[in-house]
Amino acid sequence: MNNDPVQHASIQEVYAAVAGAASQNPKEMSASAARLKDLIDQPGTLDLLQQIAAQRTAPLHIRQLSIIQVKNVVSTLWRSRRSVGLVRCLLPGTCPKLGFLHVRLVLDDQRPAIRNRCLTLLEEEDDVVRYVALLPLPDW
């Protein structure tokens, strides 16, 4: 059993939300966009979105949407004082009042990998993915 009281998204879940948000079906797109917004409030999702963008075997439109999501949230999630979110606890009795806990949304152990992945994305052939990778991280 996982003793972590906070839910973390999986790469499959984030990929499915991005793929659905890129769908031509308005109903699926709307539901997936809402789910993606919820996932971004979970620790580690920024790293997962960037991993998807770096996967050259993934469809280009999914990679582009992933890196755009990274661009949209990196400035607010990266900074230490702003990278704390209020998330619902999974295990009863592990969180203070009301079953919520403040956690870092960009995990410290993921920061070096995110920085390094930005550098590898500079070699990207696609202009959108490469351009967004050029955007500096706030404390670089």
C-alpha positions, 0 to 999 in steps of 0.5 A, spaced: 500 500 500 502 506 498 503 511 504 503 517 500 497 521 503 497 525 496 495 523 489 500 523 484 498 523 476 501 517 472 504 519 465 498 514 462 493 519 465 496 525 463 497 523 456 490 521 456 487 527 458 492 531 453 490 527 447 482 528 449 483 535 450 486 535 443 480 531 440 475 534 435 469 531 439 467 537 443 464 533 449 471 529 449 475 535 449 471 539 454 471 533 459 479 532 458 481 539 458 477 540 465 481 533 467 487 536 465 486 542 469 485 538 475 491 534 474 496 540 473 494 541 481 497 534 482 505 534 484 509 532 479 504 533 473 509 539 470 514 533 469 510 528 466 507 534 461 514 535 459 516 528 458 510 527 453 512 533 449 519 530 449 517 523 446 518 524 439 514 517 438 508 521 440 503 525 435 506 532 434 499 535 436 499 531 443 507 533 444 505 541 442 499 541 447 503 538 452 509 543 452 504 549 451 501 546 458 508 546 461 509 554 458 502 556 461 504 553 468 511 553 469 512 560 471 507 560 477 509 553 479 516 553 479 517 558 484 518 555 491 513 560 494 508 559 489 509 552 487 505 549 493 498 547 492 492 545 496 490 537 495 486 532 497 489 527 502 488 520 500 489 517 507 484 519 512 488 521 518 494 523 515 492 531 513 490 536 518 483 539 518 478 538 512 482 532 509 487 537 505 494 538 505 499 543 502 504 540 497 509 542 492 507 541 485 514 541 482 518 536 486 525 538 488 527 531 485 524 533 478 527 540 477 534 538 475 530 533 470 526 538 467 532 543 466 535 538 462 529 536 458 529 543 456 536 543 453 534 537 449 528 540 447 532 545 443 534 540 438 527 539 437 525 539 429 518 542 431 518 550 432 512 550 437 516 545 441 523 548 440 520 555 442 517 553 448 523 550 450 527 556 449 523 560 455 527 560 461 525 557 467 524 563 472 530 561 477 535 560 471 
